[in-house]
Amino acid sequence: MFVIFGKYTAPIEAVDAHREAHLQFITGLVTDGAIVVVGRRAGADGSVVVLSAENGDAALALFDDDPYISAGVVEYELVAEFTAGAKAPGLDAYS
C-alpha cells in the first residue's frame, strides 16, 4: 500500500478548470480497485491518495494519464509505503 500526496502547482482556478476530467480519471482508478481512498486536502492545496500497487514506481505511474498531469497543475509525490494491518470491513482485498 502507498500514500501519495498531490501538490497543486498552479492557482486553484487553473486546477478547477480540469477538475471534472480529473475526477472522471480518479473514479476509474477507484472502480478498478487501485485507489482505496482519495481526496482534496484541507486548504485545497493538493490531495492525499491511498492506493495499492506492486511498487512505488507502479503507484506513481497510475497517474501518468491524469488530466491534472497533462495540464501541468499538479505534482505527485510518493510519501510512504506500508502494509495494511487492521482494515475496515470491505477492505480485505488490500494488503
C-alpha positions, 0 to 999 in steps of 0.5 A: 500500500502507498500514500501519495500526496498531490501538490497543486502547482498552479492557482486553484482556478487553473486546477478547477478548470480540469477538475471534472476530467480529473475526477472522471480519471480518479473514479476509474482508478477507484472502480478498478480497485487501485485507489482505496481512498482519495481526496482534496486536502484541507486548504485545497492545496493538493490531495492525499491518495491511498492506493495499492500497487506492486511498487512505488514506481507502479503507484506513481505511474497510475497517474501518468494519464491524469488530466491534472498531469497533462495540464501541468497543475499538479505534482505527485509525490510518493510519501510512504509505503506500508502494509495494511494491518487492521482494515475496515470491513470491505477492505480485505482485498488490500494488503 
